[in-house]
Amino acid sequence: MKFGKVDHPELIDFTMPPDHPDTPVVLKKNKTGSDTKVFVGCAKWNRQELKNFYPRGTKDELAYYSTQFNSIELNATFYRIFPAEQYEKWRDKTPEGFKFFPKMTNEVSHLRRMNDKALEAADRYLEVTSLLGEKLGTIFLQMHNNFGPKNWDRVVRFVEYWPKEFPLAMEFRHTDWFNDEKVAQELYHLLEENNIANILVDTAGRRDLMHMRLTKNEAFIRYVGANHRSDYPRLDDWIERLSTWKSMGLENIHFFVHQNLELESPLLSAYFIEQLNTKMGFDLQIPKTTLPPQKDLFD
């Protein structure tokens, strides 16, 4: 992922902001007492992007990937709506408990920009995406960088139209959604009232997207490493924050690791999962990698 990429990550202040005041309120209000469910994954399983992750001779990359991770942030569905049989193949070749977190087609977010025709596109998208069945996790919708609050009415219409049986998370990138406190509060309230997760994006060049505001009992985090020694301390900070949120009642952690150079994503993911297990008592499988941990290369 190139979003938020900077030439000199060593100049960025990666200090994690404090929680938005309403985040503890949301977690307390929505706490059910259930055990926390954790899904960690990469954004793709493409062999070229993730070389050194797959053993030599691997023929089916998704089949192998799904033995190492319990989820995938499925970015391929942003670029096209695949034939129905493709979703069935993905579903059937992955093990029980595996989850897909597919990205909404760009026809909704970028081409139609949530206009009337975007609703039709969402229907077509859901018709086939629903074939993932019990392996369908939260669908996420990422708006264009220039989609600002002047489009508020379109957001309201889309959110109210969305069928509530499909979990949804939304990512807003235009700075005006968060710079204006009144606008931000209206957006957070809309998402909260409609049980939609507010995505947190941790990337070097857009620290304003670390607004630390949850709108339901789900932390949907898109983490973008900078292929820099700072990547690991940033993950450590997330371990601490998620542990705090868990103590407040957080029951759903969805954490997806990107890199400016994606080949190192499995390394960061393996480190993150290991720390999650140690700090928070989970028993997630730690993915096998064929390279030493990236942080060791910096020592």
C-alpha positions as CSV (number, residue, x, y, z in Angstrom):
1,M,0.0,0.0,0.0
2,K,1.4,3.4,-1.0
3,F,-1.1,5.5,0.8
4,G,0.6,7.7,3.3
5,K,4.1,6.8,2.1
6,V,6.8,9.2,3.0
7,D,10.5,9.4,1.9
8,H,11.8,9.9,5.4
9,P,9.8,7.9,8.0
10,E,12.5,8.7,10.6
11,L,11.1,12.3,10.6
12,I,7.6,11.2,11.5
13,D,6.2,11.4,15.1
14,F,4.6,8.0,15.4
15,T,3.4,8.7,19.0
16,M,0.0,7.0,19.3
17,P,-2.7,9.6,20.1
18,P,-4.9,9.2,23.2
19,D,-8.3,7.6,22.9
20,H,-11.2,9.8,21.7
21,P,-13.3,10.4,24.8
22,D,-16.3,8.5,23.4
23,T,-14.3,5.3,22.7
24,P,-14.5,3.9,26.2
25,V,-18.2,4.9,26.3
26,V,-18.9,2.9,23.1
27,L,-17.0,-0.2,24.4
28,K,-18.8,-0.1,27.8
29,K,-22.2,0.3,26.1
30,N,-21.7,-2.5,23.6
31,K,-19.9,-5.0,25.9
32,T,-21.6,-8.4,26.0
33,G,-19.1,-10.4,28.0
34,S,-18.1,-12.6,25.0
35,D,-14.6,-13.7,24.5
36,T,-12.5,-11.4,22.3
37,K,-12.3,-12.6,18.7
38,V,-9.1,-11.7,16.8
39,F,-8.4,-11.8,13.1
40,V,-5.0,-10.8,11.8
41,G,-3.9,-11.0,8.1
42,C,-2.2,-9.4,5.1
43,A,-3.9,-7.6,2.3
44,K,-3.3,-10.1,-0.5
45,W,-1.9,-13.6,-1.1
46,N,-0.2,-12.8,-4.4
47,R,3.0,-14.8,-4.7
48,Q,5.0,-12.0,-6.5
49,E,4.1,-9.5,-3.8
50,L,4.9,-11.9,-0.9
51,K,7.9,-13.8,-2.2
52,N,9.9,-15.6,0.5
53,F,6.7,-16.4,2.3
54,Y,5.5,-19.4,0.2
55,P,7.6,-22.6,0.3
56,R,9.2,-23.6,-3.0
57,G,6.7,-25.4,-5.2
58,T,3.5,-24.0,-3.6
59,K,0.8,-24.4,-6.3
60,D,-2.2,-22.9,-4.5
61,E,-1.3,-19.7,-2.7
62,L,-4.6,-19.1,-1.0
63,A,-4.8,-22.6,0.3
64,Y,-1.3,-22.3,1.8
65,Y,-1.9,-18.7,3.1
66,S,-5.0,-19.8,4.9
67,T,-3.0,-22.5,6.8
68,Q,-0.8,-19.7,8.2
69,F,-3.3,-16.8,8.8
70,N,-6.9,-16.8,10.0
71,S,-8.0,-14.0,7.7
72,I,-7.3,-11.8,4.7
73,E,-8.1,-8.2,3.9
74,L,-9.4,-9.0,0.4
75,N,-8.4,-6.0,-1.7
76,A,-9.0,-7.7,-5.1
77,T,-12.7,-7.1,-4.8
78,F,-12.1,-3.3,-4.9
79,Y,-11.1,-3.6,-8.6
80,R,-13.8,-5.9,-9.9
81,I,-16.9,-7.9,-9.0
82,F,-15.8,-11.5,-9.6
83,P,-18.1,-14.2,-11.0
84,A,-20.1,-16.1,-8.4
85,E,-18.1,-19.3,-8.7
86,Q,-14.9,-17.4,-7.7
87,Y,-16.3,-16.6,-4.3
88,E,-17.4,-20.2,-3.9
89,K,-13.9,-21.4,-4.7
90,W,-12.3,-19.1,-2.2
91,R,-14.8,-20.2,0.4
92,D,-14.3,-23.9,-0.2
93,K,-10.5,-24.0,-0.3
94,T,-10.0,-22.3,3.0
95,P,-10.3,-24.0,6.4
96,E,-13.1,-23.7,8.9
97,G,-12.8,-20.5,10.9
98,F,-11.0,-18.5,8.2
99,K,-12.5,-15.1,7.4
100,F,-12.4,-12.8,4.3
101,F,-12.7,-9.1,4.9
102,P,-13.4,-7.9,1.4
103,K,-13.1,-4.3,0.1
104,M,-16.2,-2.8,-1.5
105,T,-16.0,-2.3,-5.2
106,N,-14.6,1.0,-6.4
107,E,-17.7,1.4,-8.4
108,V,-19.5,2.4,-5.2
109,S,-16.7,4.5,-3.7
110,H,-14.7,6.1,-6.5
111,L,-16.6,5.8,-9.8
112,R,-20.2,6.4,-8.5
113,R,-19.2,8.2,-5.3
114,M,-22.2,7.0,-3.5
115,N,-24.7,8.4,-5.9
116,D,-28.0,6.6,-6.8
117,K,-26.2,4.1,-9.1
118,A,-23.8,3.2,-6.3
119,L,-26.7,1.6,-4.5
120,E,-27.3,-0.7,-7.4
121,A,-23.6,-1.5,-7.5
122,A,-23.6,-2.4,-3.8
123,D,-26.5,-4.8,-4.4
124,R,-24.6,-6.5,-7.2
125,Y,-21.5,-6.7,-5.0
126,L,-23.4,-8.2,-2.1
127,E,-25.2,-10.8,-4.3
128,V,-21.9,-12.6,-5.0
129,T,-19.9,-11.6,-1.9
130,S,-22.6,-13.2,0.3
131,L,-21.5,-16.6,-1.3
132,L,-18.6,-16.5,1.1
133,G,-21.1,-17.6,3.7
134,E,-19.8,-18.1,7.2
135,K,-16.3,-17.1,6.0
136,L,-17.5,-13.5,5.3
137,G,-16.1,-11.1,7.8
138,T,-16.6,-7.4,7.9
139,I,-16.9,-5.7,4.5
140,F,-15.1,-2.4,4.3
141,L,-15.7,0.7,2.2
142,Q,-12.8,3.1,1.6
143,M,-13.8,6.4,0.1
144,H,-11.7,8.5,-2.2
145,N,-9.3,11.1,-0.7
146,N,-11.3,13.9,-2.2
147,F,-14.7,12.7,-1.0
148,G,-15.4,15.3,1.6
149,P,-18.3,16.4,3.9
150,K,-20.1,18.2,1.1
151,N,-21.3,14.7,0.2
152,W,-22.9,14.2,3.6
153,D,-26.3,13.5,2.2
154,R,-24.9,10.6,0.1
155,V,-23.3,9.1,3.1
156,V,-26.5,9.2,5.1
157,R,-28.5,7.6,2.2
158,F,-25.9,4.9,1.7
159,V,-25.6,4.0,5.4
160,E,-29.4,3.9,5.8
161,Y,-29.7,1.8,2.7
162,W,-27.1,-0.8,3.7
163,P,-28.6,-4.1,4.7
164,K,-27.7,-4.5,8.4
165,E,-27.2,-8.3,8.2
166,F,-23.8,-7.6,6.5
167,P,-21.2,-6.1,8.9
168,L,-19.7,-2.9,7.4
169,A,-16.7,-0.7,8.2
170,M,-16.0,2.6,6.6
171,E,-12.8,4.6,5.9
172,F,-13.0,8.3,5.3
173,R,-9.7,9.9,4.1
174,H,-10.6,13.5,3.4
175,T,-9.1,15.6,6.2
176,D,-12.3,17.7,6.6
177,W,-14.1,14.7,8.1
178,F,-11.9,15.0,11.2
179,N,-10.6,18.6,11.2
180,D,-14.1,20.0,11.9
181,E,-15.3,18.7,15.3
182,K,-19.0,19.2,14.5
183,V,-18.6,17.3,11.2
184,A,-16.6,14.5,12.9
185,Q,-19.2,14.1,15.7
186,E,-22.0,13.9,13.2
187,L,-20.1,11.2,11.2
188,Y,-19.3,9.2,14.3
189,H,-22.9,9.4,15.5
190,L,-24.2,8.2,12.1
191,L,-21.8,5.2,12.1
192,E,-22.5,4.4,15.8
193,E,-26.3,4.5,15.3
194,N,-26.1,2.2,12.3
195,N,-23.6,-0.3,13.9
196,I,-20.8,0.5,11.4
197,A,-17.2,0.3,12.3
198,N,-15.0,3.4,11.9
199,I,-11.7,2.3,10.4
200,L,-8.4,3.4,11.9
201,V,-5.5,3.8,9.5
202,D,-2.0,3.9,10.8
203,T,0.3,5.2,8.1
204,A,3.3,7.5,8.1
205,G,2.0,10.4,6.0
206,R,-1.6,10.7,7.4
207,R,-1.4,10.8,11.2
208,D,-4.8,12.6,11.2
209,L,-6.5,9.2,10.5
210,M,-5.4,8.0,13.9
211,H,-8.5,9.5,15.4
212,M,-8.9,6.6,17.9
213,R,-12.6,6.7,17.7
214,L,-14.5,3.4,17.8
215,T,-18.1,3.4,16.8
216,K,-19.0,-0.2,17.7
217,N,-17.4,-3.1,19.5
218,E,-14.9,-3.6,16.7
219,A,-11.5,-2.3,16.2
220,F,-10.8,-2.5,12.4
221,I,-7.2,-1.3,11.9
222,R,-5.3,-1.0,8.6
223,Y,-1.6,-0.8,9.6
224,V,0.8,0.4,6.9
225,G,4.5,-0.2,7.7
226,A,7.2,2.0,6.2
227,N,9.8,-0.7,5.8
228,H,11.7,1.0,8.6
229,R,12.9,0.2,12.1
230,S,10.0,2.2,13.5
231,D,7.5,-0.4,12.2
232,Y,8.0,-2.7,15.2
233,P,7.7,-0.1,18.0
234,R,4.5,1.0,16.3
235,L,3.2,-2.5,16.5
236,D,4.2,-2.7,20.2
237,D,2.1,0.5,20.8
238,W,-0.9,-1.2,19.1
239,I,-0.5,-4.2,21.4
240,E,-0.7,-1.9,24.4
241,R,-3.7,0.0,23.1
242,L,-5.6,-3.1,22.1
243,S,-4.9,-4.6,25.5
244,T,-6.4,-1.5,27.1
245,W,-9.4,-1.7,24.9
246,K,-9.9,-5.3,25.7
247,S,-10.0,-4.5,29.4
248,M,-12.7,-2.0,28.5
249,G,-14.8,-4.6,26.8
250,L,-13.4,-4.8,23.2
251,E,-14.6,-8.1,21.7
252,N,-13.6,-7.9,18.0
253,I,-10.0,-7.1,16.8
254,H,-9.5,-7.0,13.0
255,F,-5.9,-6.0,12.2
256,F,-4.5,-6.0,8.7
257,V,-0.8,-5.4,7.9
258,H,0.4,-3.6,4.8
259,Q,3.8,-2.5,3.8
260,N,5.1,0.0,1.2
261,L,6.9,-3.1,0.0
262,E,4.4,-5.9,0.7
263,L,7.0,-8.7,0.7
264,E,7.7,-7.9,4.4
265,S,4.0,-8.0,5.5
266,P,4.2,-11.6,6.8
267,L,7.2,-10.7,8.9
268,L,5.4,-7.9,10.6
269,S,2.2,-10.0,11.0
270,A,4.1,-12.8,12.6
271,Y,5.7,-10.5,15.1
272,F,2.4,-8.8,15.9
273,I,0.6,-12.2,16.4
274,E,3.4,-13.4,18.7
275,Q,3.1,-10.2,20.8
276,L,-0.7,-10.5,20.9
277,N,-0.4,-14.1,22.2
278,T,2.1,-13.1,24.9
279,K,0.5,-9.9,26.1
280,M,-3.2,-10.8,25.8
281,G,-3.2,-14.5,26.3
282,F,-4.4,-15.5,22.8
283,D,-3.4,-18.7,21.1
284,L,-3.2,-17.6,17.4
285,Q,-1.0,-19.5,15.0
286,I,2.3,-17.7,14.3
287,P,2.9,-17.7,10.5
288,K,6.0,-19.3,9.2
289,T,8.4,-17.1,7.3
290,T,11.6,-17.8,5.5
291,L,13.3,-14.6,6.5
292,P,14.6,-13.4,9.9
293,P,12.4,-10.8,11.7
294,Q,12.9,-7.5,10.1
295,K,13.7,-5.8,13.4
296,D,16.8,-8.1,13.7
297,L,18.1,-6.6,10.5
298,F,18.1,-3.2,12.1
299,D,19.9,-4.2,15.3
